[in-house]
Amino acid sequence: AIFALFLGSLATFGLEYCVQPILPAISAEFSVSPSVSSIIMSIGLAGMAISMFLIATFADNLKRKRTMVIALTIAAILTIIISITNNLKLIWIFRFIQGFLLAGFPALAVAYINEEFSPEITGKIVGIYISGTSIGGFVGRVITSALTDVFNWRIGLGIMGISYLVIAIIFFFCLPKGKNHTPKNLAQI
């Protein structure tokens, strides 16, 4: 479970930040200014921020593992789709959806940790989870940048999307289903 949560946090923040190093390539390919290409980063974060408000409202009702698996899987698939998309506005839409979905992971991972681990080790598990977020953001940027230098941004981003899809599958098989969460009835909220 700890390994799965680490991988999931690595993938979540890798998916969110892997587009950052390709912004100059996006700017050149679509003939837009750097500020316009940076919308790709900003709109993903906006989707994540908006989704966090909704998740806070409905978190007690969401199944932890299923929601996290769906978030990671669809976000990885969207990364692959973005790598082959030729319309900048569509890329913005996909990034917003991606960020919106990715918010489901951090919110529910912390809830999962609090529900499934004993209080004596919760702090340690949260620390491991948070280290995954930092490493994920770093690795997402560095590897995408290196792949873009060797190939191009589309191949680099596509490889990252496939890698994160593999991580989503590993996460699915490694994370035990939560035993201590009882979803509330929506009428109770």
Backbone bond lengths (Angstrom), bond angles and torsions (degrees), N, CA, C in turn:
res aa  C-N    CA-C-N  psi(-1)  N-CA   C-N-CA  omega(-1)  CA-C   N-CA-C  phi
1 A - - - 1.460 - - 1.531 110.28 -
2 I 1.326 116.29 -41.55 1.472 119.84 -179.16 1.526 109.65 -65.48
3 F 1.320 116.80 -43.74 1.467 121.30 178.12 1.527 110.34 -61.02
4 A 1.321 117.07 -44.28 1.465 121.46 -179.82 1.522 111.05 -62.34
5 L 1.323 117.33 -43.63 1.465 120.71 179.52 1.528 111.18 -64.97
6 F 1.320 116.62 -38.26 1.464 120.28 176.28 1.532 109.91 -62.58
7 L 1.345 116.78 -48.65 1.465 120.61 179.39 1.526 111.51 -61.54
8 G 1.316 116.32 -41.44 1.466 119.99 179.76 1.510 112.27 -63.25
9 S 1.324 116.89 -41.94 1.470 119.11 178.98 1.521 110.35 -69.29
10 L 1.334 116.68 -36.65 1.468 120.80 175.85 1.526 109.83 -60.09
11 A 1.325 117.06 -46.15 1.462 120.99 -179.26 1.522 111.61 -67.21
12 T 1.316 117.59 -42.04 1.464 120.75 -178.31 1.518 111.25 -57.31
13 F 1.317 116.25 -51.08 1.465 118.62 -176.15 1.522 112.12 -82.06
14 G 1.328 117.29 -22.27 1.457 119.59 171.22 1.521 110.34 -67.56
15 L 1.332 116.43 -43.22 1.463 120.95 177.50 1.524 111.50 -62.84
16 E 1.302 116.21 -39.27 1.470 119.39 -178.12 1.523 111.75 -69.51
17 Y 1.326 117.30 -37.03 1.468 119.67 -172.78 1.529 115.02 -105.40
18 C 1.315 119.28 -3.29 1.469 119.62 -177.57 1.522 112.97 -67.07
19 V 1.309 118.14 -17.12 1.475 119.72 178.84 1.526 112.42 -82.36
20 Q 1.317 117.74 -15.26 1.461 120.10 -175.58 1.539 113.66 -58.45
21 P 1.328 119.84 -46.00 1.468 118.09 -177.85 1.528 114.53 -72.67
22 I 1.329 117.63 -12.43 1.465 118.51 -179.16 1.527 112.48 -94.11
23 L 1.319 117.73 2.42 1.469 120.04 -178.48 1.525 113.21 -57.05
24 P 1.351 120.06 -41.82 1.476 118.20 176.55 1.530 112.77 -62.54
25 A 1.326 117.19 -36.96 1.468 120.59 178.63 1.532 110.45 -68.27
26 I 1.322 116.65 -38.64 1.470 121.32 176.80 1.528 109.42 -63.22
27 S 1.316 115.20 -45.26 1.456 121.11 179.30 1.528 110.99 -57.33
28 A 1.318 116.41 -44.60 1.467 120.95 -179.66 1.526 111.58 -69.72
29 E 1.327 117.37 -45.51 1.468 119.84 -176.23 1.520 113.01 -65.61
30 F 1.335 116.40 -40.16 1.463 119.83 -177.16 1.527 112.90 -95.68
31 S 1.335 116.63 4.22 1.471 122.73 179.46 1.534 111.98 52.32
32 V 1.328 114.61 52.18 1.465 120.90 177.40 1.527 108.70 -124.59
33 S 1.309 115.64 162.30 1.458 120.25 179.81 1.529 109.76 -71.52
34 P 1.328 116.49 161.33 1.469 119.21 176.91 1.531 112.49 -58.13
35 S 1.309 117.24 -35.46 1.473 118.64 -179.85 1.529 111.09 -67.19
36 V 1.319 117.77 -34.78 1.467 120.26 177.66 1.531 109.66 -71.70
37 S 1.322 117.81 -41.42 1.468 118.89 179.04 1.524 111.24 -65.55
38 S 1.325 117.40 -29.17 1.472 119.95 -179.12 1.526 112.85 -70.00
39 I 1.320 117.00 -11.77 1.469 120.00 175.29 1.526 109.76 -58.82
40 I 1.330 116.60 -30.09 1.463 120.89 179.23 1.533 110.53 -57.50
41 M 1.310 116.83 -41.08 1.472 120.86 177.63 1.525 110.20 -71.53
42 S 1.311 115.15 -50.63 1.463 120.89 -173.90 1.518 112.82 -62.52
43 I 1.324 117.06 -39.66 1.462 119.43 -175.19 1.530 111.25 -71.47
44 G 1.336 117.14 -30.66 1.468 119.79 174.70 1.519 111.09 -66.11
45 L 1.325 115.73 -41.92 1.467 120.11 178.14 1.526 111.11 -68.37
46 A 1.334 116.98 -34.44 1.468 120.43 177.04 1.526 110.20 -64.50
47 G 1.332 116.19 -42.94 1.463 119.64 176.96 1.512 111.91 -60.09
48 M 1.324 115.89 -40.11 1.460 120.67 178.78 1.534 110.73 -65.06
49 A 1.324 116.72 -44.33 1.466 120.84 -178.77 1.523 111.56 -63.43
50 I 1.319 116.88 -45.05 1.469 120.74 179.83 1.519 110.52 -63.28
51 S 1.306 116.11 -43.75 1.458 120.71 -179.06 1.523 112.24 -63.41
52 M 1.326 117.27 -34.88 1.470 120.60 179.59 1.532 111.24 -57.70
53 F 1.336 116.69 -38.82 1.469 119.51 178.20 1.528 111.11 -63.14
54 L 1.316 116.60 -42.75 1.466 120.36 -179.85 1.526 111.35 -69.05
55 I 1.300 115.85 -41.03 1.465 119.37 -179.66 1.524 110.44 -63.52
56 A 1.326 116.86 -37.68 1.466 119.77 177.95 1.530 110.56 -58.97
57 T 1.319 116.13 -33.77 1.465 120.50 -179.72 1.525 111.78 -74.71
58 F 1.324 116.43 -39.43 1.462 120.49 -172.14 1.525 114.70 -108.42
59 A 1.323 118.38 4.62 1.470 121.69 -173.60 1.527 112.96 -57.23
60 D 1.308 117.32 -37.99 1.464 119.12 -178.97 1.518 112.36 -65.23
61 N 1.324 116.47 -19.55 1.449 121.62 -177.18 1.522 113.83 -96.33
62 L 1.323 116.91 -12.17 1.464 121.20 -175.06 1.526 111.63 -89.11
63 K 1.309 115.91 138.16 1.465 120.52 173.95 1.520 107.43 -75.16
64 R 1.302 116.10 123.66 1.462 122.53 -171.31 1.529 113.02 -58.20
65 K 1.311 116.22 -63.38 1.460 120.03 -173.62 1.521 111.18 -62.22
66 R 1.305 117.91 -48.13 1.460 121.10 -177.54 1.529 111.68 -58.78
67 T 1.317 117.15 -44.37 1.463 120.93 -179.30 1.523 110.87 -64.96
68 M 1.335 117.18 -41.94 1.467 119.66 179.88 1.527 111.14 -66.47
69 V 1.327 117.45 -40.67 1.469 120.99 179.19 1.530 110.23 -64.00
70 I 1.323 116.76 -45.04 1.466 120.53 178.72 1.522 110.27 -60.79
71 A 1.329 117.12 -45.00 1.472 121.07 -179.30 1.524 110.96 -59.40
72 L 1.320 117.13 -49.63 1.465 120.72 -178.63 1.528 111.96 -65.22
73 T 1.311 116.79 -42.55 1.465 120.90 -176.23 1.527 111.69 -66.32
74 I 1.315 116.61 -51.75 1.468 119.22 -178.27 1.523 110.85 -66.31
75 A 1.332 117.94 -38.48 1.467 120.13 178.01 1.527 111.37 -62.36
76 A 1.325 117.45 -38.85 1.468 120.85 177.67 1.530 110.33 -66.84
77 I 1.323 116.77 -43.03 1.470 120.55 177.79 1.527 110.41 -62.19
78 L 1.336 117.07 -40.35 1.467 120.13 177.81 1.527 111.46 -63.04
79 T 1.320 117.37 -34.06 1.468 120.41 176.50 1.526 110.15 -63.02
80 I 1.306 116.62 -42.52 1.464 120.50 177.03 1.528 109.92 -63.52
81 I 1.325 116.93 -43.69 1.469 120.89 179.50 1.529 110.68 -62.96
82 I 1.325 116.99 -42.05 1.468 120.35 178.46 1.519 110.47 -59.51
83 S 1.320 116.77 -36.55 1.472 120.17 -177.92 1.529 112.95 -65.35
84 I 1.319 118.13 -18.40 1.469 120.62 179.23 1.531 112.85 -114.29
85 T 1.316 117.04 5.21 1.466 121.28 -178.44 1.520 110.55 -84.74
86 N 1.324 115.68 133.85 1.457 121.62 -178.17 1.526 113.77 -104.77
87 N 1.317 117.38 9.65 1.459 121.37 -178.58 1.531 108.27 -120.70
88 L 1.319 116.25 118.65 1.468 120.68 -176.16 1.520 112.28 -62.04
89 K 1.316 117.66 -38.81 1.475 119.72 179.85 1.523 111.35 -66.41
90 L 1.325 116.68 -35.33 1.470 119.55 175.03 1.525 110.58 -65.96
91 I 1.318 116.29 -38.99 1.462 119.91 176.89 1.524 109.36 -60.14
92 W 1.326 118.18 -41.92 1.470 121.20 177.84 1.533 110.48 -60.56
93 I 1.318 116.71 -43.62 1.473 120.35 179.86 1.532 110.28 -63.06
94 F 1.327 115.88 -46.01 1.471 119.25 179.53 1.524 111.21 -62.35
95 R 1.315 116.95 -38.94 1.472 120.42 179.19 1.526 110.97 -66.34
96 F 1.331 117.42 -39.20 1.461 119.70 177.81 1.525 109.88 -62.12
97 I 1.325 116.01 -47.28 1.473 120.46 179.13 1.525 110.07 -61.15
98 Q 1.317 116.20 -42.14 1.460 120.99 179.45 1.530 110.87 -59.35
99 G 1.320 116.64 -50.07 1.462 120.33 178.27 1.519 111.86 -61.10
100 F 1.321 115.59 -40.45 1.465 121.19 179.19 1.519 110.26 -58.99
101 L 1.333 116.28 -44.82 1.465 120.82 179.87 1.524 112.36 -70.00
102 L 1.327 115.85 -41.88 1.464 119.70 -176.03 1.520 113.05 -61.82
103 A 1.314 117.66 -25.68 1.470 120.40 178.21 1.522 111.41 -60.35
104 G 1.325 116.03 -25.33 1.463 119.50 179.20 1.515 113.35 -64.37
105 F 1.316 116.77 -25.28 1.457 117.93 -178.04 1.524 113.11 -73.75
106 P 1.346 119.71 -58.19 1.467 117.65 -175.63 1.526 113.63 -61.56
107 A 1.321 116.88 -39.34 1.464 119.44 -178.65 1.519 111.43 -63.51
108 L 1.310 116.75 -44.25 1.464 119.80 -176.31 1.521 112.66 -83.86
109 A 1.327 117.65 -24.55 1.469 119.58 176.44 1.521 110.28 -64.81
110 V 1.317 116.69 -43.12 1.468 119.69 179.31 1.527 110.01 -65.94
111 A 1.337 116.94 -40.23 1.466 119.61 176.62 1.529 110.34 -62.64
112 Y 1.323 117.23 -42.70 1.467 122.03 178.45 1.532 110.19 -59.54
113 I 1.315 116.08 -45.80 1.471 120.36 179.88 1.521 110.61 -59.36
114 N 1.318 116.59 -46.02 1.472 120.44 -178.71 1.522 112.42 -65.79
115 E 1.323 116.97 -31.69 1.463 120.62 -177.69 1.530 113.27 -85.18
116 E 1.323 117.59 -32.12 1.456 120.19 -169.05 1.529 115.30 -104.41
117 F 1.313 117.99 -13.11 1.461 120.22 -178.96 1.526 109.60 -113.74
118 S 1.317 115.57 151.44 1.457 119.25 179.47 1.530 109.86 -68.64
119 P 1.310 117.31 149.00 1.470 120.57 -177.71 1.530 113.75 -57.34
120 E 1.323 117.20 -26.47 1.468 120.66 -179.15 1.531 112.54 -64.97
121 I 1.323 117.49 -29.86 1.471 119.21 -177.91 1.530 113.59 -113.14
122 T 1.315 117.36 1.83 1.469 120.32 -178.43 1.521 111.82 -57.06
123 G 1.323 117.32 -43.57 1.466 120.47 179.81 1.520 112.16 -60.67
124 K 1.318 116.31 -41.59 1.469 120.87 178.57 1.530 110.65 -63.86
125 I 1.326 116.85 -43.08 1.468 121.38 -178.98 1.528 110.06 -65.85
126 V 1.322 116.88 -42.56 1.468 120.17 177.48 1.528 110.05 -61.79
127 G 1.325 117.23 -38.18 1.467 120.97 177.27 1.521 111.87 -62.40
128 I 1.320 116.62 -42.64 1.472 121.08 177.38 1.528 109.58 -64.36
129 Y 1.334 116.41 -43.57 1.461 120.99 178.20 1.535 110.49 -59.52
130 I 1.320 117.22 -46.18 1.474 121.05 -178.80 1.523 110.63 -65.87
131 S 1.328 117.96 -36.52 1.472 118.99 177.04 1.526 110.15 -62.67
132 G 1.326 117.23 -33.85 1.462 121.11 176.08 1.514 112.19 -63.28
133 T 1.332 117.10 -35.45 1.465 119.57 179.15 1.529 110.75 -66.13
134 S 1.328 116.24 -43.72 1.470 120.24 179.92 1.527 111.21 -66.75
135 I 1.323 115.83 -46.70 1.462 120.18 179.72 1.527 109.93 -63.45
136 G 1.327 116.61 -40.31 1.466 120.66 179.73 1.512 112.76 -61.18
137 G 1.328 117.10 -46.67 1.458 120.09 178.02 1.515 111.80 -61.75
138 F 1.324 116.02 -41.16 1.466 121.44 179.64 1.528 111.26 -66.14
139 V 1.329 115.96 -51.50 1.460 121.17 -177.58 1.531 110.87 -64.02
140 G 1.326 116.83 -40.85 1.457 120.23 178.41 1.516 112.16 -57.82
141 R 1.322 115.93 -42.37 1.467 120.07 179.11 1.527 111.82 -69.99
142 V 1.329 116.65 -50.13 1.461 121.29 -173.24 1.527 111.89 -66.02
143 I 1.320 117.71 -47.50 1.463 119.72 -177.20 1.526 110.85 -68.59
144 T 1.327 117.35 -41.78 1.467 118.97 177.23 1.521 110.67 -61.23
145 S 1.314 116.23 -40.79 1.466 120.77 178.60 1.525 111.02 -61.91
146 A 1.325 116.55 -46.42 1.467 120.75 -179.63 1.527 111.10 -64.09
147 L 1.326 116.73 -43.84 1.463 120.14 179.30 1.526 111.02 -64.77
148 T 1.323 117.04 -36.45 1.466 121.11 178.06 1.522 110.56 -66.02
149 D 1.326 116.60 -39.01 1.464 119.95 177.65 1.529 111.63 -65.25
150 V 1.329 116.53 -39.42 1.460 120.57 -177.85 1.538 110.88 -76.79
151 F 1.312 117.68 -42.70 1.464 122.31 -176.81 1.528 109.13 -111.50
152 N 1.319 115.69 -101.44 1.459 123.46 172.63 1.520 107.31 -158.04
153 W 1.322 117.04 174.83 1.471 119.08 -174.42 1.514 112.01 -64.51
154 R 1.317 117.56 -33.21 1.468 120.09 -177.94 1.535 111.50 -67.87
155 I 1.309 116.39 -45.46 1.468 120.00 178.38 1.527 109.81 -67.16
156 G 1.321 116.92 -43.05 1.462 120.51 178.36 1.509 112.28 -58.14
157 L 1.335 116.22 -47.73 1.464 120.64 -179.30 1.525 110.66 -68.20
158 G 1.324 117.07 -38.38 1.465 120.17 177.99 1.518 112.15 -62.31
159 I 1.331 116.31 -43.34 1.471 120.35 177.71 1.526 110.43 -62.71
160 M 1.324 116.76 -40.12 1.468 119.92 178.41 1.525 110.36 -64.44
161 G 1.336 117.00 -42.52 1.463 120.34 178.45 1.515 111.82 -60.02
162 I 1.323 116.44 -43.38 1.473 120.48 178.26 1.535 110.20 -64.66
163 S 1.326 116.73 -41.76 1.469 120.67 178.77 1.520 111.16 -60.87
164 Y 1.330 116.21 -43.58 1.461 119.66 -179.81 1.526 111.84 -70.73
165 L 1.313 117.35 -28.81 1.460 120.23 174.76 1.535 109.99 -66.56
166 V 1.319 116.62 -40.48 1.472 120.69 175.45 1.532 110.03 -61.56
167 I 1.333 116.85 -42.24 1.467 119.99 177.99 1.527 110.54 -62.46
168 A 1.339 117.68 -39.24 1.470 120.60 177.93 1.523 111.04 -61.24
169 I 1.319 116.29 -38.83 1.467 120.45 178.66 1.532 110.41 -67.65
170 I 1.327 116.79 -44.07 1.474 120.47 177.19 1.521 109.75 -61.20
171 F 1.329 116.57 -42.60 1.464 121.45 178.33 1.532 110.26 -57.45
172 F 1.319 116.16 -46.09 1.461 121.13 -179.52 1.532 111.19 -56.79
173 F 1.333 116.18 -44.76 1.460 119.50 -176.98 1.532 113.67 -78.79
174 C 1.333 117.66 -25.84 1.466 120.06 -175.35 1.529 114.19 -91.74
175 L 1.321 117.81 -28.70 1.465 118.77 -176.65 1.523 110.22 -83.74
176 P 1.326 117.20 119.38 1.461 118.96 176.47 1.532 110.56 -66.54
177 K 1.314 114.92 148.00 1.451 119.82 175.67 1.528 108.05 -64.49
178 G 1.318 116.77 137.06 1.460 120.67 -179.87 1.521 112.08 -62.83
179 K 1.310 115.48 141.57 1.466 120.62 -179.42 1.524 112.31 -109.82
180 N 1.317 116.97 -14.30 1.463 119.89 -171.44 1.519 113.95 -112.29
181 H 1.321 117.83 17.30 1.461 121.02 179.62 1.516 109.68 -112.07
182 T 1.307 115.76 128.28 1.451 121.32 176.16 1.527 107.49 -117.96
183 P 1.347 117.11 108.91 1.457 118.68 179.31 1.526 111.46 -60.07
184 K 1.328 115.50 142.97 1.464 120.63 178.22 1.517 109.33 -88.86
185 N 1.298 115.35 154.88 1.444 121.13 173.73 1.517 108.11 -71.74
186 L 1.330 118.04 137.00 1.468 120.89 -179.66 1.526 112.49 -56.60
187 A 1.325 116.65 -28.90 1.462 119.75 179.46 1.531 111.61 -67.50
188 Q 1.345 117.32 -22.07 1.459 121.46 180.00 1.522 112.78 -80.81
189 I 1.331 116.70 -16.96 1.469 119.69 -175.47 1.507 109.80 -77.14
